[in-house]
């Protein structure tokens, strides 16, 4: 009788593991998800800093489009090689200056330049202002002697979407759950020669 009871108690370990396994592995995947977001955010920040510097000095003047800029100046950096190039979306904007008093009419924190967050349409990431998503060539390069804001969005996968499908509040245009991070760099471009080669993207 006593031996049979001991055997029954050994089965309780299996039951306890089964009960705890789902929350335990969900927690592990959650840690991986947060770590992945932090990793991609830092990699995107570093890559965009290098890319914005090329805009600043005029090295990107003859860029033909967003894809060319991403592959040549973002993914060609140490941090950029850690990201998937096709998942990076870039936008370049000029911050206008009032020539009468040289005060910025729209500074880097203006809502017309940056909202400080991802462009969302409800729960859907809205990439309509970024080149390569809606067929409109909105990508432009920095003109000489201008204040510019270079923005980049990296769209990455989620690890927990299969386990917790209603947990996420970011989706792509097809309704798939995503994790997207935004990086922005504001610089003043130098007075480099403004002549572009044939086929180059327009200046902002």
HELIX and SHEET records of a PDB file:
HELIX    1   1 UNK A    2  UNK A   57  1                                  56    
HELIX    2   2 UNK A   66  UNK A   69  1                                   4    
HELIX    3   3 UNK A   70  UNK A   74  3                                   5    
HELIX    4   4 UNK A   80  UNK A   82  5                                   3    
HELIX    5   5 UNK A   85  UNK A   87  5                                   3    
SHEET    1   A 3 UNK A  88  UNK A  95  0                                        
SHEET    2   A 3 UNK A 147  UNK A 156 -1                                        
SHEET    3   A 3 UNK A 179  UNK A 188 -1                                        
SHEET    1   B 2 UNK A  97  UNK A  98  0                                        
SHEET    2   B 2 UNK A 103  UNK A 104 -1                                        
SHEET    1   C 2 UNK A 120  UNK A 121  0                                        
SHEET    2   C 2 UNK A 124  UNK A 125 -1                                        
END                                                                             
